[in-house]
């Protein structure tokens, strides 16, 4: 019996020893082949909107407010009635000034006739030189009085015109600071409302000193190229509303301060945007992306392919044996779905994108396809949808 069990155990051991450990199946992954490309350099800022032309509507004559001719907060066109001040006393002043002009014209006409009568008499020695001189002086005096009366008439007409206050620009009118029946007058308290031009609209933002120094360093290394323009680089600006909705119109940078703000260490810049639907309003904050600069021959990899570690980051390269090999990299910044790599990779390197959580160094991999960025998938989807319409 003992021999039987010993033989059985020996046979079992031999049979177990003869079985080979099955080889681990390759892990299916998607790959990305490194290829230098020119990508845009994008700067992110937060800005606030401001009207490029805000007009203060003030009273220029004293009087009682008869009418408010606009809807507060709504759009007004150039020439639309905003306020009407009681014009009656100013109409009376115009009528009085006209009467004085007529009187002075009559006096001046009579003085001219007197000179015309005395001139031939003086030549015939029938009138004295003194009489002629007095007549000429009277004519000049009446002419001066007439000009003074005409000036007073002009002033009266101007003041009458000030009683009707029209919008000087196309824009949006604010609230009225006075109600009908109120006494308004020139001076510090003369502000009736404001009219703000909203199309186009300005958006101010601040550029940090660090951004400027970094771009200057990249320009020296020729890793960044600035946009071209007639005199200055032309920067394109895209705005995003508070809910991340893209603003439908692109803007352009039309001003940058030549000096730093000592308090913040930043440079003030301004972009101008078309605003036909008044989506942007003064005081509104928006997120901005500034385009124009380019990074030629940039090495980029999918952001999802990068693995963080305590002392940096790495990716998995796929070697000739289709095995994953860890490769340390250095990176700065990103663009869409890509991370910009400054060291560690070269043209032609293949890296693992999808499936990195299933592998470790020396893991055998099987490439199931090339990785496609989400932005390209979205573009294809939109394109297919349009083609199908």
VMD Tcl script that draws the C-alpha trace (Angstrom):
set ca {
  {0.00 0.00 0.00}
  {2.83 2.37 0.88}
  {4.51 1.72 -2.46}
  {1.29 2.44 -4.30}
  {0.87 5.89 -2.72}
  {4.54 6.73 -3.26}
  {4.26 5.87 -6.96}
  {1.07 7.89 -7.30}
  {2.67 10.93 -5.66}
  {5.69 10.65 -7.98}
  {3.48 10.47 -11.06}
  {1.52 13.56 -9.82}
  {4.70 15.53 -9.24}
  {6.05 14.70 -12.66}
  {2.78 15.65 -14.33}
  {2.67 19.00 -12.46}
  {6.24 19.77 -13.32}
  {5.61 19.12 -16.98}
  {2.88 21.87 -17.26}
  {4.17 25.21 -18.67}
  {2.99 28.55 -17.19}
  {0.71 30.15 -19.83}
  {2.09 33.39 -21.38}
  {0.30 36.63 -20.36}
  {-1.85 38.05 -23.20}
  {-0.78 41.50 -24.53}
  {-2.73 44.46 -23.18}
  {-4.73 46.26 -25.84}
  {-3.92 49.99 -25.99}
  {-4.25 52.98 -28.28}
  {-1.07 54.71 -29.32}
  {0.12 58.13 -30.35}
  {3.08 58.79 -32.64}
  {5.06 61.89 -31.76}
  {5.22 64.32 -34.65}
  {6.38 67.96 -34.31}
  {3.65 70.43 -35.25}
  {2.97 74.14 -35.19}
  {0.41 74.99 -32.53}
  {-1.07 78.27 -31.36}
  {0.06 79.80 -28.08}
  {-3.01 80.67 -26.02}
  {-3.03 83.13 -23.11}
  {-5.89 83.04 -20.59}
  {-7.13 86.16 -18.81}
  {-10.17 87.58 -17.07}
  {-11.42 90.93 -18.32}
  {-14.26 93.37 -17.76}
  {-16.34 95.20 -20.33}
  {-16.54 98.97 -20.68}
  {-18.28 101.31 -23.07}
  {-15.88 102.96 -25.55}
  {-18.02 106.10 -25.55}
  {-20.08 107.01 -22.50}
  {-21.79 110.39 -22.80}
  {-23.00 112.32 -19.75}
  {-26.28 114.05 -20.53}
  {-26.40 117.27 -18.49}
  {-28.74 120.24 -18.19}
  {-27.23 123.38 -19.73}
  {-30.03 125.76 -18.83}
  {-32.24 126.14 -15.78}
  {-35.85 125.12 -16.05}
  {-38.57 122.67 -15.10}
  {-38.48 119.21 -16.66}
  {-41.52 118.75 -18.87}
  {-40.91 115.33 -20.42}
  {-38.70 112.24 -20.31}
  {-38.75 111.03 -23.90}
  {-37.07 107.62 -23.66}
  {-37.49 104.28 -21.91}
  {-34.81 103.92 -19.25}
  {-32.26 101.22 -19.99}
  {-33.33 100.85 -23.61}
  {-31.56 101.60 -26.87}
  {-31.77 105.11 -28.28}
  {-30.72 106.40 -31.67}
  {-28.77 109.55 -32.38}
  {-31.27 112.44 -32.43}
  {-33.91 110.73 -30.26}
  {-35.57 112.92 -27.61}
  {-34.24 112.28 -24.11}
  {-35.55 115.25 -22.06}
  {-37.66 118.31 -22.67}
  {-37.27 121.34 -20.40}
  {-40.12 123.89 -20.30}
  {-39.19 126.16 -23.26}
  {-41.67 129.03 -22.76}
  {-39.39 131.49 -20.97}
  {-36.66 130.82 -23.53}
  {-39.11 131.32 -26.41}
  {-39.98 134.67 -24.87}
  {-36.29 135.56 -24.67}
  {-35.89 134.71 -28.36}
  {-38.90 136.87 -29.29}
  {-37.54 139.77 -27.22}
  {-34.10 139.42 -28.82}
  {-35.65 139.37 -32.29}
  {-37.53 142.59 -31.49}
  {-34.29 144.24 -30.39}
  {-32.60 143.12 -33.59}
  {-35.41 144.65 -35.65}
  {-35.13 147.93 -33.73}
  {-31.38 148.12 -34.21}
  {-31.72 147.31 -37.92}
  {-34.12 150.26 -38.27}
  {-31.73 152.59 -36.44}
  {-28.81 151.41 -38.52}
  {-30.78 151.86 -41.76}
  {-31.66 155.42 -40.77}
  {-28.04 156.17 -39.90}
  {-26.93 154.95 -43.33}
  {-29.51 157.21 -45.03}
  {-28.30 160.18 -43.02}
  {-24.74 159.59 -44.18}
  {-25.89 159.20 -47.77}
  {-27.77 162.57 -47.59}
  {-24.93 164.50 -45.99}
  {-22.19 163.17 -48.23}
  {-23.19 165.12 -51.40}
  {-24.13 168.19 -49.31}
  {-20.69 168.20 -47.74}
  {-19.08 167.96 -51.19}
  {-21.08 171.04 -52.24}
  {-20.12 172.77 -48.99}
  {-23.78 172.82 -48.01}
  {-23.05 170.76 -44.83}
  {-20.23 170.95 -42.35}
  {-17.55 168.34 -41.87}
  {-18.69 167.97 -38.27}
  {-22.24 167.04 -39.32}
  {-20.90 164.39 -41.70}
  {-18.53 162.97 -39.07}
  {-21.34 162.76 -36.53}
  {-23.53 160.95 -39.05}
  {-20.78 158.45 -39.87}
  {-20.15 157.87 -36.14}
  {-23.87 157.30 -35.59}
  {-23.91 154.73 -38.39}
  {-20.95 152.85 -36.92}
  {-22.50 152.95 -33.45}
  {-25.84 151.64 -34.74}
  {-24.03 148.90 -36.63}
  {-22.29 147.83 -33.41}
  {-25.58 147.87 -31.53}
  {-27.13 145.75 -34.27}
  {-24.33 143.20 -34.03}
  {-24.74 143.07 -30.25}
  {-28.48 142.50 -30.63}
  {-27.86 139.76 -33.17}
  {-25.45 138.07 -30.73}
  {-28.07 138.24 -27.98}
  {-30.58 136.67 -30.35}
  {-28.15 133.88 -31.17}
  {-27.57 133.24 -27.45}
  {-31.30 133.18 -26.79}
  {-31.82 130.70 -29.65}
  {-28.99 128.50 -28.35}
  {-30.51 128.48 -24.85}
  {-33.89 127.62 -26.35}
  {-32.21 124.72 -28.19}
  {-30.78 123.49 -24.89}
  {-34.32 122.90 -23.60}
  {-34.68 120.01 -26.05}
  {-32.08 117.39 -25.14}
  {-31.43 114.79 -27.85}
  {-29.22 111.71 -27.82}
  {-25.83 112.57 -29.34}
  {-25.00 108.93 -30.19}
  {-26.53 105.52 -30.82}
  {-26.42 103.68 -27.51}
  {-28.26 102.63 -24.37}
  {-29.62 105.27 -22.02}
  {-29.38 104.83 -18.26}
  {-31.91 105.74 -15.61}
  {-33.15 109.31 -15.40}
  {-31.87 111.13 -12.32}
  {-34.83 113.55 -12.32}
  {-38.55 113.12 -12.78}
  {-40.93 115.38 -14.69}
  {-41.69 118.59 -12.83}
  {-38.28 118.76 -11.20}
  {-36.20 121.92 -11.45}
  {-32.95 121.21 -13.27}
  {-30.04 123.58 -13.70}
  {-26.43 123.69 -14.85}
  {-23.71 122.78 -12.37}
  {-22.52 119.79 -10.36}
  {-26.03 118.39 -10.02}
  {-26.87 118.78 -13.69}
  {-26.39 115.11 -14.69}
  {-29.67 113.84 -16.12}
  {-28.55 110.43 -17.39}
  {-25.81 108.74 -19.40}
  {-25.87 107.19 -22.85}
  {-23.40 104.35 -23.42}
  {-22.26 103.11 -26.80}
  {-22.22 99.28 -26.67}
  {-21.35 98.40 -30.26}
  {-18.46 98.01 -30.41}
  {-17.50 97.37 -26.80}
  {-14.15 97.37 -25.03}
  {-12.86 94.64 -22.70}
  {-9.92 95.47 -20.43}
  {-7.59 92.83 -19.00}
  {-4.23 92.73 -17.22}
  {-1.12 90.91 -18.48}
  {1.22 89.73 -15.74}
  {4.90 90.54 -15.79}
  {5.68 86.82 -15.63}
  {3.80 86.22 -18.89}
  {5.73 88.98 -20.61}
  {9.11 87.72 -19.35}
  {8.28 84.14 -20.37}
  {7.32 85.20 -23.90}
  {10.47 87.32 -24.20}
  {12.57 84.31 -23.18}
  {10.78 82.06 -25.68}
  {11.30 84.65 -28.41}
  {15.03 84.62 -27.73}
  {15.05 80.83 -27.94}
  {12.88 81.06 -31.10}
  {10.38 78.60 -29.67}
  {7.57 81.15 -30.09}
  {6.68 83.38 -33.05}
  {4.55 86.50 -32.56}
  {1.67 87.32 -34.92}
  {2.29 89.72 -37.79}
  {0.66 93.11 -38.21}
  {1.07 96.39 -40.06}
  {2.74 98.11 -37.11}
  {2.12 95.93 -34.06}
  {1.33 92.20 -33.66}
  {-2.36 91.53 -34.30}
  {-3.83 89.48 -31.45}
  {-7.20 87.73 -31.79}
  {-9.30 87.47 -28.63}
  {-12.08 85.02 -27.87}
  {-14.43 85.73 -24.97}
  {-16.44 83.34 -22.80}
  {-19.44 84.30 -20.70}
  {-19.90 83.35 -17.04}
  {-21.56 80.04 -17.99}
  {-18.61 79.19 -20.30}
  {-20.70 79.96 -23.40}
  {-18.42 81.26 -26.17}
  {-19.16 84.83 -27.16}
  {-20.19 84.71 -30.86}
  {-17.77 87.39 -32.10}
  {-13.98 87.51 -31.98}
  {-12.23 90.64 -30.82}
  {-8.86 92.26 -31.46}
  {-6.38 93.85 -29.09}
  {-6.37 97.58 -29.87}
  {-4.40 98.95 -26.91}
  {-1.67 97.93 -24.48}
  {-0.23 100.22 -21.85}
  {3.44 101.19 -22.25}
  {3.93 101.19 -18.46}
  {3.37 98.72 -15.63}
  {0.85 99.28 -12.88}
  {3.01 99.69 -9.77}
  {0.33 98.29 -7.52}
  {-0.25 95.04 -9.42}
  {2.90 94.62 -11.51}
  {0.78 94.12 -14.64}
  {0.29 95.80 -18.00}
  {-3.22 96.91 -18.93}
  {-4.48 95.78 -22.32}
  {-7.76 96.25 -24.15}
  {-9.67 94.28 -26.76}
  {-12.50 95.59 -28.91}
  {-15.45 93.33 -29.79}
  {-18.45 93.74 -32.12}
  {-21.54 93.80 -29.93}
  {-24.59 94.23 -32.20}
  {-26.94 92.37 -29.86}
  {-25.62 94.07 -26.69}
  {-24.75 90.71 -25.12}
  {-21.80 92.31 -23.35}
  {-22.59 95.18 -20.99}
  {-20.28 97.61 -19.17}
  {-18.97 96.15 -15.92}
  {-19.49 92.54 -17.02}
  {-16.65 90.08 -16.38}
  {-15.66 87.62 -19.11}
  {-12.96 85.01 -19.58}
  {-10.59 85.67 -22.46}
  {-8.33 83.57 -24.65}
  {-5.76 85.54 -26.63}
  {-4.50 83.95 -29.86}
  {-1.95 84.96 -32.44}
  {1.43 83.68 -31.30}
  {2.56 80.26 -32.57}
  {4.92 77.58 -31.31}
  {6.65 75.98 -34.34}
  {7.96 72.38 -34.26}
  {6.37 71.73 -30.89}
  {6.42 68.23 -29.38}
  {2.96 67.48 -28.01}
  {1.37 64.39 -26.50}
  {-2.16 63.63 -25.31}
  {-2.64 64.93 -21.79}
  {-4.28 61.67 -20.75}
  {-1.11 59.75 -21.64}
  {0.94 61.52 -18.96}
  {1.42 59.92 -15.54}
  {2.38 62.01 -12.53}
  {4.91 60.82 -10.00}
  {6.50 62.32 -6.91}
  {9.43 63.89 -8.76}
  {7.90 64.69 -12.13}
  {5.97 62.95 -14.89}
  {6.45 60.18 -17.43}
  {4.82 58.35 -20.34}
  {5.00 54.77 -21.57}
  {6.93 54.32 -24.80}
  {6.23 51.33 -27.04}
  {9.56 49.76 -28.06}
  {10.33 47.49 -31.03}
  {9.29 44.42 -29.04}
  {5.90 46.05 -28.40}
  {6.69 46.41 -24.72}
  {5.90 49.41 -22.53}
  {8.92 51.37 -21.33}
  {8.67 54.26 -18.84}
  {10.11 57.52 -20.16}
  {10.55 60.63 -17.98}
  {9.49 63.91 -19.62}
  {9.39 67.64 -18.91}
  {6.39 69.69 -19.97}
  {5.01 73.21 -19.90}
  {1.58 74.40 -20.82}
  {-1.03 72.67 -22.93}
  {-3.15 73.17 -26.00}
  {-6.63 71.60 -26.29}
  {-6.14 67.86 -25.56}
  {-2.34 68.04 -25.77}
  {0.48 68.66 -23.31}
  {3.53 70.50 -24.64}
  {6.68 68.44 -23.96}
  {10.00 70.26 -23.72}
  {12.28 67.28 -23.00}
  {12.24 63.48 -23.12}
  {10.59 62.72 -26.46}
  {11.51 62.98 -30.13}
  {9.91 62.62 -33.51}
  {8.67 59.10 -34.24}
  {8.32 57.94 -30.62}
  {5.16 55.89 -30.00}
  {3.49 56.22 -26.64}
  {0.58 54.53 -24.90}
  {-2.57 56.62 -24.46}
  {-5.62 54.51 -23.56}
  {-4.81 51.54 -21.40}
  {-1.99 52.99 -19.26}
  {-3.81 51.91 -16.08}
  {-3.45 48.25 -17.15}
  {0.27 48.20 -17.80}
  {3.60 48.59 -16.08}
  {7.20 48.59 -17.37}
  {7.96 45.67 -19.73}
  {4.27 44.84 -20.19}
  {3.55 43.45 -23.65}
  {1.05 45.61 -25.50}
  {-1.09 45.27 -28.60}
  {-1.96 48.50 -30.42}
  {-5.64 48.50 -31.35}
  {-5.52 51.86 -33.11}
  {-4.33 55.45 -33.05}
  {-5.69 57.77 -30.41}
  {-8.10 60.47 -31.66}
  {-8.46 63.71 -29.63}
  {-11.90 64.68 -28.38}
  {-11.79 67.96 -30.33}
  {-11.39 66.08 -33.63}
  {-14.21 63.70 -32.73}
  {-16.44 66.70 -32.08}
  {-15.48 68.30 -35.40}
  {-16.20 65.05 -37.26}
  {-19.54 64.69 -35.52}
  {-20.55 68.25 -36.41}
  {-19.33 67.76 -40.00}
  {-21.31 64.55 -40.39}
  {-24.38 66.21 -38.99}
  {-24.12 69.07 -41.49}
  {-23.57 66.68 -44.38}
  {-26.68 64.79 -43.42}
  {-28.91 67.84 -43.39}
}
mol new
graphics top color blue
foreach p $ca { graphics top sphere $p radius 0.5 }
foreach p [lrange $ca 0 end-1] q [lrange $ca 1 end] { graphics top cylinder $p $q radius 0.2 }
display resetview
